[in-house]
Amino acid sequence: ISIPIYVASYVVPDYGTGAVMGVPAHDERDWEFVKVNHIISEENIKRVIMPLIQDNTTLYSNKVFTSRGILTAECGQYAGLSSDDAEKAIVEDAQKTGYGRWSVQ
């Protein structure tokens, strides 16, 4: 199996610690990088948060979405939760299993 590796200068070294995530659906720099380098077609980018419109349905958008919203089916057990509720549930689950905890940087 081969995995392409891209080296780019847009990663900010003092942004935080941990793994670098490529989330083109929810980060403007990642979206542009994917488009410029033809890594994946826009229609195949996985969206995990969608905007909530007035009738409580989600709205599909073929653009980067960086706001709070509703988690999509891609999020498994957290699908349908608001960003705020999902954030709490995910951290609570991480604490229960010992894999994570709340932290502010």
N, C-alpha and C positions, 0 to 999 in steps of 0.2 A: 504494500500500500504506500502511496506517496502522498505527502501533505505539503502543499505549497507554503512557503514562508515569505512574508512580505516585511521589508524593513522600511519604516517611514519616520520622518522627523516630526510628525504631528502629535506624537505621544508626549505629554508634558511630564517631565521627570519628577517634579515636586507636587504632583496632583494628589498622590496618596500612595498607599501600599497595596500589594496584592496582585492578582493576575490582571493582565490587560484583556479586556473583553471587546470583541468586535460585535457591536450591536447596531447595524446600519438602520434598522427601523426606528431606533430611539436615540441616536446620537448623530448630530449633523456632520461631524468630521468623518465618522465611520461611513455614513451614507455617501458622502462625496468620494471617499476612498474606493468604496465598492463600485460606484458608477464609473469613475475614471479608469479603474483597472479591470473593468468587465469581469468581476469575480463571480457575481450571481445576477440574474436578471431581476428587475424590480418586482415583478409579480411573484417571484419565489422567495423574497425576503420574508422571514417569519415575523409577524407582528404580535407582540404579547400584551400590549396595552392599546386600547382604542378609545377615542373620545366618546363621551356620553352625550347624546343629543337629547332634546327636550322630552321625547316620548319614551325615554329609558331604553333606547336601542343603541347599538354601536354603529358607527359610521366608518366604512372602509375608506382608507385614504392611501394613495400610492405615493405618499411623501413621508418624510421623517416626522415622527410625532414625539415631542419631548415633554409633554405635559402630563398631569395626573389624569386618570381615566378609569376604564374598566378592563380587567384582565380577560384575555381571550381564551379559547379552548386549548391553545398551545400551553397553557399554564396548569393543566391537569386539575388537581383538587382545588386550586385557587381560582379557577375560571369563574367569572361573573362577579368577583369581589372588586370593590373599588380599590384604587391604588393604596389608599390609607389603610383600609381593612386588610388587604393582602400583605402589606408591609408588616403589620402587627402579627398576623397569623404565621407568616414565614419565619419571623424572628422567634416567636413562641415555639414553633416546631423545632427550630434549630437549637434553642435552649434545652428543650426536652430531650433531644438526642445527644446533646453535648457537642454539636458541630458548630455552634455559633452563639453570639450574644449581641446585644445592642452596643453600638460604639459610635461615637461622634468624633470626627477629625476636623 
